[in-house]
């Protein structure tokens, strides 16, 4: 600013010393004042342009930082969603496994029940056979039929027992 004042003063003095008449001097002074004002305006405009450049750079940097932060947030959100899906998948797998175990327990209980039914039938047939032989009311054909039924139920027990062992191995 001090340099500007010195330049203005020098310009004004130079104009006064070069002038031929008073009218020309005032005209030159006005012109020099206009020139100086124009120079000051130009300098102010340059300052404003510099200020605008600085502000634009700051805004651009701020915008970049905001974009970077937004990217980071999007990345974290995707990561969270992925983790959530993983947790849901694990829960679903555990639920399926629990359901499978429950089904297996049910199947084992069913096989035990089937074996018990076969054993009850065998006991019933043996009682009929023993009672019929004691009273002498059974014919040899009836005895053979009861023995065949008992043998058939024993085979069923063996089959069901094997199925039960397989189920228990899965457990």
C-alpha positions in Angstrom: 0.0 0.0 0.0 2.9 2.4 0.8 4.4 1.7 -2.5 1.1 2.5 -4.2 1.0 5.9 -2.4 4.6 6.7 -3.4 3.8 5.7 -7.1 0.8 8.0 -7.1 2.7 10.9 -5.7 5.5 10.4 -8.2 3.0 10.2 -11.1 1.2 13.3 -9.9 4.5 15.3 -9.6 5.6 14.0 -13.1 2.4 15.2 -14.6 2.7 18.6 -13.1 6.2 19.1 -14.3 5.5 18.0 -17.8 2.4 20.0 -18.3 2.4 23.1 -20.6 -0.7 24.9 -19.3 -2.9 24.9 -16.3 -5.8 23.4 -18.1 -3.7 20.5 -19.3 -2.3 20.0 -15.9 -5.7 19.6 -14.3 -6.7 17.3 -17.1 -3.6 15.3 -16.6 -4.2 15.2 -12.9 -7.6 13.9 -13.5 -6.3 11.4 -15.9 -3.6 10.3 -13.4 -6.2 10.1 -10.6 -8.4 8.0 -12.9 -5.4 5.9 -13.8 -4.5 5.5 -10.1 -8.1 4.7 -9.2 -8.1 2.2 -12.0 -4.9 0.7 -10.7 -6.4 0.5 -7.2 -9.5 -1.1 -8.6 -7.5 -3.6 -10.6 -5.4 -4.4 -7.5 -8.7 -4.8 -5.5 -10.1 -7.0 -8.2 -6.9 -9.1 -8.2 -7.2 -9.4 -4.4 -10.8 -10.5 -4.8 -9.8 -13.0 -7.5 -7.1 -14.4 -5.3 -9.5 -14.5 -2.4 -12.1 -16.3 -4.7 -9.3 -18.7 -5.8 -8.4 -19.5 -2.2 -12.1 -19.9 -1.3 -12.6 -22.1 -4.3 -9.6 -24.3 -3.4 -10.9 -24.5 0.2 -14.4 -25.5 -1.0 -12.9 -28.0 -3.4 -10.8 -29.5 -0.6 -13.9 -29.6 1.7 -15.9 -31.2 -1.1 -13.2 -33.8 -1.6 -13.1 -34.5 2.2 -16.9 -34.8 2.2 -16.8 -37.2 -0.8 -14.1 -39.3 0.9 -16.0 -39.4 4.1 -19.1 -40.4 2.2 -17.2 -43.2 0.5 -15.9 -44.4 3.9 -19.4 -44.4 5.3 -20.7 -46.4 2.3 -17.8 -48.8 2.8 -18.6 -49.2 6.5 -22.3 -49.7 5.7 -21.5 -52.4 3.2 -19.3 -54.1 5.7 -22.1 -53.9 8.3 -24.6 -55.3 5.9 -22.2 -58.1 5.0 -21.7 -58.9 8.7 -25.5 -58.8 9.2 -26.0 -61.3 6.4 -23.3 -63.5 7.9 -25.0 -63.5 11.2 -28.4 -64.2 9.6 -26.8 -67.1 7.7 -25.3 -68.5 10.8 -28.6 -68.2 12.7 -30.4 -69.9 9.8 -27.8 -72.7 9.7 -28.2 -73.2 13.5 -32.0 -73.3 13.2 -31.7 -75.9 10.4 -29.3 -77.9 12.5 -31.6 -77.7 15.5 -34.6 -78.7 13.3 -32.5 -81.6 12.0 -31.6 -82.8 15.5 -35.3 -82.5 16.6 -36.3 -84.6 13.6 -33.7 -87.1 14.4 -34.8 -87.4 18.0 -38.4 -87.8 16.8 -37.3 -90.6 14.4 -35.4 -92.4 17.1 -38.4 -92.2 19.4 -40.6 -93.5 16.7 -38.2 -96.5 16.0 -38.2 -97.2 19.8 -42.0 -97.2 19.8 -42.1 -99.5 16.7 -39.7 -101.9 18.4 -41.8 -101.8 21.6 -45.0 -102.5 19.5 -43.3 -105.5 17.9 -42.2 -106.8 21.3 -45.8 -106.4 22.6 -47.1 -108.4 19.7 -44.6 -111.1 20.3 -45.6 -111.3 23.9 -49.3 -111.4 22.9 -48.7 -114.2 20.4 -46.6 -116.2 22.9 -49.4 -115.8 25.5 -51.9 -117.1 23.0 -49.7 -119.9 22.0 -49.0 -120.9 25.7 -52.7 -120.6 26.6 -53.8 -122.6 23.5 -51.3 -125.3 24.2 -52.2 -125.5 27.9 -55.9 -125.8 27.1 -55.2 -127.9 24.0 -57.5 -125.9 21.8 -54.9 -125.0 19.1 -54.4 -127.2 16.0 -50.9 -127.7 14.6 -51.7 -125.3 11.7 -52.7 -122.6 14.2 -49.5 -123.2 16.2 -47.5 -122.9 13.0 -49.3 -119.6 12.1 -48.6 -118.2 15.6 -44.9 -119.2 15.4 -44.7 -117.7 11.9 -46.2 -114.4 13.3 -43.7 -114.4 16.1 -40.8 -115.0 13.7 -42.0 -112.2 11.5 -42.2 -109.8 14.4 -38.7 -110.8 15.5 -37.5 -110.0 12.0 -39.2 -106.7 12.2 -37.5 -106.0 15.5 -34.1 -106.8 14.0 -34.8 -104.4 11.0 -36.1 -101.6 13.3 -33.1 -102.1 15.6 -30.7 -101.7 12.7 -32.5 -98.5 11.6 -32.4 -97.3 15.2 -28.6 -97.9 15.4 -28.1 -95.9 12.1 -30.2 -93.0 13.5 -28.3 -93.1 16.7 -25.0 -92.9 14.8 -26.2 -89.8 13.0 -26.9 -88.2 16.3 
